[in-house]
């Protein structure tokens, strides 16, 4: 097979030869001169001074140790007088469940109830929690029907607020 030398083939060969010479020149230059390292100055903020913590006040620790764990901080306990004693003949109000929280998600909405016996119960619409039947759930609240057919609205406590009886 014989190769025919055309003007296009000559131009292509000359271009390849020029590119090869330029590549060798760039490689030789890169080998002779090492690249300059890139230096970025590092600046650190000054560290805050370490200060020793003051010793704990022994009186505050003793005061905290002497309190009951669930005693309100601002109130003082007083003994009941004869005028505050409730006679046994009056009926005591029925303890109702308390609303802990609500989950609103269309048809699968539910509420978390704290029952009087201390258990926590999940209640869906139509189900009962003690004497209350859940009718509707909203963000932070729920509507119930009691055993007399009256509507009762309960609100979940706001974070950071005092617990409601």
Helices and strands as residue ranges (DSSP letters): H 7-32, H 58-66, G 82-84, E 98-103, G 106-108, E 110-114, E 120-124, E 128-129, E 132-138, E 141-145, E 151-155
